[in-house]
Amino acid sequence: MADYIYTMESRLSPDQMRTVNTVQGIARSHGMNVYLTGGAIRDILTGFPIRDLDFTIQGNPLKLRHDIETSGAVVDMVDETFCVLHAVFSGSRAEISMARGELFDKPGKPPLVTPATINEDLRRRDFTFNAMALSLNDGSLGLLLDPFNGAADIEARLIRILHSYAFLEDPSRLIRATRFAARFGWEMEERTRTRYDSAREGEYIQFINERAIGYEIEQIAHEENPIAVMQALESEGWLKVLCPEWTAAKADVPELAQLLRTRTVMAELNIGVDAAPAVMRFITSKLSDAEIAQIQQIIPHREFVAAWKQLEDDARELSKKLLSKEAAQNSGTWNILSTAKPEALLFLDATGRNKAVDEKIKKFFGEWRQLKDKLPFAEMAELRITPQHPEYSRICHDAFMLLLDGKLRTQGEIMKFLAPFEPPPPPPPPMPARRGRSAVKKIAAPSGVKSAEERPAVAVAPAVQTEMTPAKTAQRPEKTKLVSKKVPPREKKTVVAKTRATAAKNTSPKSARAVVKTAQAKPKTTQKKNLAKKVAPRPAVRATAVGQVAKATKVAKAAGKTSVRKAPDKNFGHPKKHLKR
């Protein structure tokens, strides 16, 4: 199943979508099923402009009148016989009817109306492309009901009636078929054409009722090309049925063409306007007052007739405002035209004769709107005036008004205007955390373990203390050269004497001589690790066997050393050299 909900949302205007959501919510609150039916579904599928919204409710829509009026709509017509409400919402019109069945006793007579299901309601309609419904209910949202395959006739561009007695039961369908053929450029299906010709020869049109005549007259005013529709109706003889004195030649074609051009411009600027009252004013402009009064009397929608009568007065009042002191500046003219009724503005642009008024309306539709492209200024971003600013909308509006009056032409003027709205500077960002030894937190030592400061210092032999050369440390501190400190002669003799005495007691004469030679030898450069701890390496003891190393270790401990470095013996392990030794 195609996603018809997405198609509906993409085809309807924002005002029409709000109307759909409003009616859908009200019907759900009363526990009634609601469907979008008739011409709205047809126009959604064909791509033609969607003029009206038709809703069908399984229940009595008259119970929804209070909620509809509370939502802001105006109910301008109530038909208790057919249980139909006609409401005017903001920017759209809607007809809310009851799902019903109709039984015709005689041609042209009002039918017997009974409540019915949605399928029975679709079966009573005129043509197949109007007998479709789109569900707006939770359980079947987006389901398209098309029992007579109207979508196929739309694709084939055919007008097809539902049954053979369609023109006999409701003769107004003859006028409607001609109007649809002129609007869409479609042809009647073969069987439909045969029934149409038979109904015209049988003069079924004489049974049409007055309510249907008034409805068809109003529908001409809602057409995109009303002159073409009038000409088609006149050629078939149906225009005389609507009004005997009415012809396409009695329409004011030049002013109507100007009106339609202005309507297109307003639609491109997203200015919602109902042009039907003004269109009706021009297509009946050459009729007499009595004939116009007769037409106004039979039109069922009284709100439409009131708007038609009020057009000239509203346009005259708007023209006076545009010539007053209030409109002396461009900003004042913009405010007047922005708050005026769109219908009055449309009619004034088509019928105005004052050059000053026409020039202001022309600038309102064109030149002045181009100034809006300059907003927001680049300087607003520099001053941190963004959409999050609490007064951003008012700042843009005031800046636009000043642009209209020519008071913001240079960058200096723009900066002077924006300076008072500059927000205070944001607080500086927090300093990043320092990384290194100073930033590392000291971890507390476990209980019972002494810290490094409480541990006893290790005794260092004075003969092996080292220091760094100051000159080379200053040049390359990471690669300092270690120099052993010279031991004074007296201290050296004392160490050698002690070492000889200890070696004489615990070792053999040969190993004792080795220990003494080691003690007399010059101390070697310590490693970096020993430099960090300020501990000098002990003199190495050269041993030739495992037993001798152990004895030399005892000798070194007695002399104040903590460890002995084992020197490798080049001759140890070689059989011949070992025997020679």
Secondary structure by P-SEA (a helix, b strand, c coil): ccaaaaaaaacccaaaaaaaaaaaaaaaaabbbbbbccaaaaaaaacccccbbbbbbccccccaaaaaaaacccccccccccbbbbbbcccbbbbbbccbbbbbcccccccbbbbbcaaaaaaacccccccbbbbcccccccccccccaaaaaaaabbbbbccccccccccaaaaaaaaaaaaccccccaaaaaaaaaaaaacccccccaaaaaaaaaaaaacccaaaaaaaaaaacccccccccccccccccaaaaaaaaaaaaaaaacccccaaaaaaaaaaccccaaaaaaaaaacccaaaaaaaaaaaaaaaaaaaaaaccccccaaaaaaaaaaccaaaaaaaaaccccaaaaaaaaaaacaaaaaacccccaaaaaacccccccaaaaaaaaaaaaaaacccccaaaaaaaacccccccccccccccccccccccccccccccccccccccccccccccccccaaaaaccccbbbbbbbbbcaaaaaaaaaaaaaaaaccccaaaaaaaaaaaacccccccaaaaaacccccbbbbbccaaaaaaaaaaaaaacccbbbbbbbcccccaaaaaac
